[in-house]
Amino acid sequence: MRVVLAEDLFLLRDGLVRMLEAHGFEIAAAVESGPELTRAFKELTPDVAVVDVRLPPTHTDEGLQCALAARRARPGLPVLVLSQHVEQLYARELLADGDGGIGYLLKDRVFDAAQFVDAVRRVAAGGTAMDPQVIQQLLTRRSAAGRPLARLTPREREVLELMAQGRSNAGIAAHLVVTERAIAKHTSNIFAKLGLEVSDDDNRRVLAVLAHLDRDR
């Protein structure tokens, strides 16, 4: 699996390269700036990109904008964005096109090798990997605004948060120590209350839920 990595801090970039290579990934390019990332996207065909939001020369959202441009040129290009802090605007921009293969993690997560590598693989496979803190902030904001999310029960909100992280019904059931049948019932209630059509595709359902939460902000 070929990876394009963009991170301006040398030690972190080197550490990520070593971690990914140790887990069987091929590093197609490891760059430190927006222009280098843009060039890598044009010259290479990565299976997934791992991109820091803030890159030189602007140190604002250079990395995110390069990744979004690459996804416009190649719809569905898997991108996992890394950020120092939760930025709801960045999460919304990343989710806006409604395609799969997206992730948003805080940089603290990369120190858990198993969690980080799982996120990269999930995104590369067309799934989602959303940081729990990002999801919590989105959920909290929508609930406070009186959106349909406020109609969910505490357990349904908990299930929705786990869904948004990219977990299947089986994964949620194992995490909450309940049956899959119970989770299936919660899932149906969630979609009904949010006015979303139920789908058997885990990735598509997560994207639909996140898109709904992001809409009408």
N, C-alpha and C positions, 0 to 999 in steps of 0.2 A: 504494500500500500504506500503510494507516494504522497509525501507531505511537503507543503510549502509552509515554512515557519517564519513569522515576523515578530521580532522582539528586540528593542533597542538596548536593553541591559545585557551586556556580554555574558556575565556569569549565569543569569537566568536562561538566556538563549542557549548557551553551551549545555547547561543542565537538562533542558528540555530535549535537545538533540540527542544527548546520551540516553535519556530515559526512553524516548521513542524508539531509538535504534535497538535498545535492549529488549524491547517488546515486539520486535519484528517489523517495524516501520522503516521505509526508505526515505531519507531526507533529500528531496529533490532540490531544495534551496532553503537556506537559513539567512535571512536578511535583517537589516536593522533600520530601514527607512521606508517611507511611503513610495518614493520613486523606484527603489529596488523591488518593492513588493509588486508594484504595477508591472514592471518589466518581467518579473517571474511569472505572473499570471498570464502575460501575453506569450511568453516563450515556452512555458511548460504546461503540462496537462496534469495537474495534481489530482489525487483522489480526494484530498481534504486539505483545507488550509487552517492553520492555527495562528491567529492574528491578535496582537496587542492593539487595543483601541487607540492608544496615544503613541504616535510614531513621529520621528523627525520628518520634515523640517518644522512642522507647525506645533507638534506636541499637543494637539487638541484631539480631534477625532480622525486623524489622517488614516490610521489603520482600518477603522470601520468603513470610511468612505471608499477606500481602495477595494475592500472586500465587497461592498455593495455594488460598486461599478463592475467588478468581476462577475458577480452573480447576474447582473443585467446582461452582460455579454454572454454568459453561459448559465442560463436559468437552472437552478437546482444545485449549483456548485456548493458542495458541503463546506461550511465555514464555522469554526469554533472561535468565538471572540473571547479574549481575556481582558479583564478590567480590574483596576485597583479598588474601585468602589462601585456600588450599585448606581447605575445611571439609567433611570427609567426611559429617558428619551432614546438612548442607544438601543435598549431592548425593543422599543417600539419600532425603530427604524429597521432593525434586523428582522423582525417578524412581519413587516408590512407587506411583503410580496406574497405571503401565504404558501410559499414552496417549502419543501422539506429540507433536511440536511442543515440544521442550524443549531447553534449552541451559544450560551452566554455564561461564562464562569468567572467568579472572582479568582484573582491570582493565588489566594490562599489555598485554593483547591488543588493546585498543581503539586503541592507538597505531599499529597496523598496519591502515590503513583497509581494504585489500582483504580481509584476513582477517576483520575485524570485520563488514564489510558482507556477506560471504559467509555468515558464521554467522547473521546476522539473517535473510537470505533463506532459508537452509536450514531454520531453525526455523519461519519463517512458512509454509513449504511442507509442514510436518508432519514434518520430519526432526529430527535431533539434531545438536548442536554441543557436544561435551564437551571441555574444556580438557585437553591432553595430561598436564599435571601431576596433574589430578584422576584421570584414568584410571590413571596410573602408580601413584598411592598406593592406589587400590582394588585394582589387580592385585597389588601387592606385599603388601598386607595379607592378601589371600585366599591367596596362595602360602605365606606364612609360617605361616598357620593350618592348612596341610595340606589345603586344599579340593581339589576335582577339578582346579582350575587348575594345580596342581603337576604334573599329568601331561602338560601341554603342553610341546612342544619350544620352544627359544628362538625359532625362526622363527615358530611358531604363536602364541607370546605377542606377538611383534612385529606379526603380522597382526591379532590380536585388538585390540591397542591402536589400530591404524589403523581397524579396523571400528568401534570404540567412539567414535571421533572423528566418525563419520558418513560415512566414505569407502566408495565402491562397490568391487567387485572390480577394475574397470578403474582406478580411482584408486589402489588399493593396489598394483596391478601396476606402474603408472607410477612410483610413489614408490620401490618396491623394485627397479625395473628387472628385472622378471621377466615371464613370460607370464601372461595371465589364467587359462590352464588350470592353472598351478601354484598360483595363489591360490585357485582353485575347489577344488583338492584340499586345500589347507591349511584352507579354510573348512569343508569336509565333516568333516575330522578334528577340528576344534575343536568343532563341534556334537555330534559323536559322543562325544567325551571328556567334554563338559559335560552330556550327556544332553538336548540341546536339539534340537527338530525343525527341520530345515532349511527356510528360507523364501526365496522368490525376491524378497521385498520387503526392500530394504536397510534401510529405517527400522525395520521390524518386527523384523528380525533383530538390529539393534543394541540395541533396547529389550529384547529377550529376553535377550541376553547380559548387559547391564547389570543387569537385574532378577535374573538368576541370581547374578551377582557380589555383589549387594547382599543377597540372601537368606541366611538362616542366619548372620548376623553374630555 
